[in-house]
Amino acid sequence: MAIVEQTVAGGVSFALTDEQKALRELAHEFAEKEIRPKEREYDEHSIHPADVIAKAHELGLMNVHVPEAYGGLALSAFEGMLIGEELCWGCSGIGTAIVANGLGHGPVIVAGTEEQQREWLPPLVEAPLLTSFALTEPNAGSDVSGIQTTAVRDGDEYVINGSKMFITNAGYASWFTLFASTDKSQGHRGLTAFIVPADAGGVVLEQHLDKMGQRSTDTSAVAFQDVRVPGANRLGEEGEGFKI
Ligand SMILES: Cc1cc2nc3c(=O)[nH]c(=O)nc-3n(C[C@H](O)[C@H](O)[C@H](O)COP(=O)(O)OP(=O)(O)OC[C@H]3O[C@@H](n4cnc5c(N)ncnc54)[C@H](O)[C@@H]3O)c2cc1C
């Protein structure tokens, strides 16, 4: 935690504000009291840390980027990083289970309409719900232009088919932000993002994937088989998924 606290005259200060220091301290204390005692057991047995997640949520250490208008704290990416660093000091698996939730609903904050934000964000403040970011596929990791999952328009709905791989918290998510191709001829410019409820018909949790580390965060393979979502669940325009 080497932080530059001093500035030279006319220089730039990288010092944390008092609020940021307090936030970091709160997260550190939480990691020490609530995460460290469970770290070994949860990692060894690949236990999903639902109890720790609930406590982090209660304390305001989760879903911290949700705008104030929807009941959230509207913290910055930097402040989220300060929290994440401390939680992962406690245990990188449990920390990931908590922090990666921001990735799941981040696209709604970044690209959701007011209506979409009003529908999907407040429940995350009210309860420790999990969301997943479903981008990676068995044959598309770093290079997302290789995404094979498709979303085909059918009247007022989209029909989604494909497989996603290595999805954090997928086994416990209440919804996914999923990236699919709406126009394969356009490569990455044909990608579109959708909100997909986990209880939509055709969402199949295929496998909890075992790992050599971070075993207390669930990483799963999920299939989407003829999953229908309303057009209202599309984030941004068709083809804006890569940008999102
Ligand atoms: C614990 C865990 C949790 C994850 N959670 C999620 C999640 O919630 N949602 C999600 O969508 N994905 C998730 N992922 C997937 C993760 O984002 C991918 O693993 C990552 O994008 C890399 O893709 P890949 O595994 O297919 O590796 P590849 O893309 O095949 O890369 C393999 C190696 O090649 C290198 N490489 C790739 N392309 C190039 C290049 N052009 N030039 C030079 N080197 C290159 C990479 O650096 C890497 O070392 C998770 C992965 C893990 C391990």
The ligand as an SDF file (V2000), in Angstrom:
LIG
                    3D

 53 58  0  0  0  0  0  0  0  0999 V2000
  -11.0760  -17.1140  -12.7310 C   0  0  0  0  0  0  0  0  0  0  0  0
  -11.5950  -16.5920  -14.0280 C   0  0  0  0  0  0  0  0  0  0  0  0
  -12.7680  -15.8590  -14.0530 C   0  0  0  0  0  0  0  0  0  0  0  0
  -13.2650  -15.3770  -15.2620 C   0  0  0  0  0  0  0  0  0  0  0  0
  -14.4510  -14.6790  -15.2650 N   0  0  0  0  0  0  0  0  0  0  0  0
  -14.9830  -14.2940  -16.4460 C   0  0  0  0  0  0  0  0  0  0  0  0
  -16.2640  -13.6570  -16.4820 C   0  0  0  0  0  0  0  0  0  0  0  0
  -16.9040  -13.4150  -15.4500 O   0  0  0  0  0  0  0  0  0  0  0  0
  -16.7800  -13.3330  -17.6890 N   0  0  0  0  0  0  0  0  0  0  0  0
  -16.1230  -13.5810  -18.8620 C   0  0  0  0  0  0  0  0  0  0  0  0
  -16.6670  -13.2620  -19.9110 O   0  0  0  0  0  0  0  0  0  0  0  0
  -14.9000  -14.1750  -18.8580 N   0  0  0  0  0  0  0  0  0  0  0  0
  -14.3270  -14.5330  -17.6840 C   0  0  0  0  0  0  0  0  0  0  0  0
  -13.0970  -15.1500  -17.6670 N   0  0  0  0  0  0  0  0  0  0  0  0
  -12.4260  -15.4100  -18.9260 C   0  0  0  0  0  0  0  0  0  0  0  0
  -11.2630  -14.4840  -19.1850 C   0  0  0  0  0  0  0  0  0  0  0  0
  -11.7190  -13.1890  -19.4760 O   0  0  0  0  0  0  0  0  0  0  0  0
  -10.4870  -15.1360  -20.3400 C   0  0  0  0  0  0  0  0  0  0  0  0
   -9.8360  -16.2580  -19.7920 O   0  0  0  0  0  0  0  0  0  0  0  0
   -9.5380  -14.1880  -20.9790 C   0  0  0  0  0  0  0  0  0  0  0  0
  -10.2420  -13.2620  -21.7700 O   0  0  0  0  0  0  0  0  0  0  0  0
   -8.5140  -14.9210  -21.8550 C   0  0  0  0  0  0  0  0  0  0  0  0
   -9.1500  -15.7400  -22.7650 O   0  0  0  0  0  0  0  0  0  0  0  0
   -8.6940  -17.2620  -22.9590 P   0  0  0  0  0  0  0  0  0  0  0  0
   -8.7020  -17.9310  -21.6260 O   0  0  0  0  0  0  0  0  0  0  0  0
   -9.5160  -17.8580  -24.0530 O   0  0  0  0  0  0  0  0  0  0  0  0
   -7.1760  -17.1830  -23.4160 O   0  0  0  0  0  0  0  0  0  0  0  0
   -6.6270  -16.7930  -24.8540 P   0  0  0  0  0  0  0  0  0  0  0  0
   -7.3220  -15.5920  -25.3720 O   0  0  0  0  0  0  0  0  0  0  0  0
   -6.6380  -18.0210  -25.7110 O   0  0  0  0  0  0  0  0  0  0  0  0
   -5.1450  -16.4150  -24.4870 O   0  0  0  0  0  0  0  0  0  0  0  0
   -4.1760  -17.4210  -24.1780 C   0  0  0  0  0  0  0  0  0  0  0  0
   -2.8270  -16.7480  -24.0560 C   0  0  0  0  0  0  0  0  0  0  0  0
   -2.4760  -16.0950  -25.2930 O   0  0  0  0  0  0  0  0  0  0  0  0
   -2.1930  -14.7190  -25.0670 C   0  0  0  0  0  0  0  0  0  0  0  0
   -2.7030  -13.9410  -26.2030 N   0  0  0  0  0  0  0  0  0  0  0  0
   -3.9680  -13.9200  -26.6790 C   0  0  0  0  0  0  0  0  0  0  0  0
   -4.0650  -13.0980  -27.7360 N   0  0  0  0  0  0  0  0  0  0  0  0
   -2.8350  -12.5790  -27.9330 C   0  0  0  0  0  0  0  0  0  0  0  0
   -2.3000  -11.6540  -28.8780 C   0  0  0  0  0  0  0  0  0  0  0  0
   -3.0460  -11.1040  -29.8370 N   0  0  0  0  0  0  0  0  0  0  0  0
   -0.9960  -11.3440  -28.7760 N   0  0  0  0  0  0  0  0  0  0  0  0
   -0.2120  -11.8960  -27.8150 C   0  0  0  0  0  0  0  0  0  0  0  0
   -0.6700  -12.7770  -26.8930 N   0  0  0  0  0  0  0  0  0  0  0  0
   -1.9510  -13.1150  -26.9520 C   0  0  0  0  0  0  0  0  0  0  0  0
   -2.9040  -14.3580  -23.7700 C   0  0  0  0  0  0  0  0  0  0  0  0
   -2.2580  -13.2790  -23.1030 O   0  0  0  0  0  0  0  0  0  0  0  0
   -2.7760  -15.6510  -22.9750 C   0  0  0  0  0  0  0  0  0  0  0  0
   -1.5500  -15.7370  -22.3150 O   0  0  0  0  0  0  0  0  0  0  0  0
  -12.5630  -15.6260  -16.4740 C   0  0  0  0  0  0  0  0  0  0  0  0
  -11.3710  -16.3510  -16.4510 C   0  0  0  0  0  0  0  0  0  0  0  0
  -10.8880  -16.8290  -15.2520 C   0  0  0  0  0  0  0  0  0  0  0  0
   -9.6000  -17.6080  -15.2660 C   0  0  0  0  0  0  0  0  0  0  0  0
  1  2  1  0
  2  3  1  0
  2 52  2  0
  3  4  2  0
  4  5  1  0
  4 50  1  0
  5  6  2  0
  6  7  1  0
  6 13  1  0
  7  8  2  0
  7  9  1  0
  9 10  1  0
 10 11  2  0
 10 12  1  0
 12 13  2  0
 13 14  1  0
 14 15  1  0
 14 50  1  0
 15 16  1  0
 16 17  1  0
 16 18  1  0
 18 19  1  0
 18 20  1  0
 20 21  1  0
 20 22  1  0
 22 23  1  0
 23 24  1  0
 24 25  2  0
 24 26  1  0
 24 27  1  0
 27 28  1  0
 28 29  2  0
 28 30  1  0
 28 31  1  0
 31 32  1  0
 32 33  1  0
 33 34  1  0
 33 48  1  0
 34 35  1  0
 35 36  1  0
 35 46  1  0
 36 37  1  0
 36 45  1  0
 37 38  2  0
 38 39  1  0
 39 40  1  0
 39 45  2  0
 40 41  1  0
 40 42  2  0
 42 43  1  0
 43 44  2  0
 44 45  1  0
 46 47  1  0
 46 48  1  0
 48 49  1  0
 50 51  2  0
 51 52  1  0
 52 53  1  0
M  END
$$$$
